């Protein structure tokens, strides 16, 4: 099985290099790759890469993810997050290949408290969410074999992330306030990558499994709850902090006005995924604690 991975140096892409390697011949690209074009903004170059490498599976972990900047760059966001997906999907149709893609809870309007199901109505609140929804629709419109995984609050030990930022600020500042009216489940890139590899193998055996799924860790929290958990774990590991978990102030979203509106409800119902692929998705605290251990040990 030949696999093409796009976005190899992102949080999820980095972990996918590990999880996909045992499945077959893997070509992993980023936007700067030389021999093949991995730049999703270059639609002709992308089409050339697909034709030349002729993969059996295309895994797209690349995206335009600058949520606020997308408000002023809608055409670029649309090109990378939607038009490039049309190119991939059309290749998948011609070649009978499987296309794997990652979307987001931002396709939903973000109201209420009930976890979103795959069949719920979509209504993005910002340009980024609109472009990601357009990407989903571009894939589905072709009728190609596909796995679309909507996920949320993605993190990894590698690179910058919310936990690292909270640790740094708690060491530097005398006070810390974090949003407490947005809810979701922090989801590790490792978990996403491992589920992806499992799902690809299962889908190759049973093509009826193709479709749209929600993929997120179990449980839920707010950004403030997430921050407090991070600081609790850090303090237990002996990290010296100026701000304790109990001292983190809970703030409303209005306290941090941003160009792009964020959903208050990022909860995702993962029952369909767990049933289809016989999976048990761990609670978010398990993955975050593991990630924090790795970060703290390297400091």
HUJORA-V631595 format. One line per field, one symbol per residue. ss: DSSP state (~ for helix, > for strand, _ for the rest). phi: phi as a letter, one per 20 degrees, with the letter a starting at -180 (. if undefined). burial: + if it has 16 or more other ideal C-beta (glycine too) atoms within 10 Angstrom, else -. A space follows every 50 residues. Layout:
ss: ???
phi: ???
burial: ???
This chain:
ss: _>>>>>____~~~~~~~~~~~___>>>>>_____________~~~~~~~~ ~~~___>>>>________~~~__~~~~~~~~~~~~~~~~~~~~~~__>>> >>>>~~~________>__________~~~~~~~~~~~~~~~~__>>>>>> >__>>______~~~~~~~~~~~____>>>___>>__>>~~~~~~~~~~~~ ~~~~~_~~~_>>>>___>__>>~~~~~~~~~~~~~~________~~~_>> >_~~~_________>__>__~~~~~~~_____>~~~~~~~~~~~~~~~_
phi: .ecdddnfdfgfgfffgffegferfdddccfdgefcedeffeffffffff ffelfecddddeaedfgffffdcfffffffecffffffffffffdleedd bddbfffefnemcegfefeffdagebfgfffffffgffffffmffbcdde cblfbbfenfbgffffffffeedebbccgccccacgcffffffffgffff fffffcgfefqdcecbffnbadfffffffgffffffenffcedegfefee cegffcfcgdfdffddfcedffffffdldceffgffffffffgffffee
burial: --++++++++++++++--++--+--++++++-+--+++++-++--++-++ --+-+++++++++++-+--++-+---++++++++++++++++--+-++++ ++++++++++----++-+---+-+++++++++++++-++--+-+++++++ +++++++---++++-++-++-----++++++++++++++++++++++-++ --++----++-+++++++-++++++++++++-++----+-+-+-+--+-+ +-+------+++++++++++--++-++-+-+--++-+++-++--+----
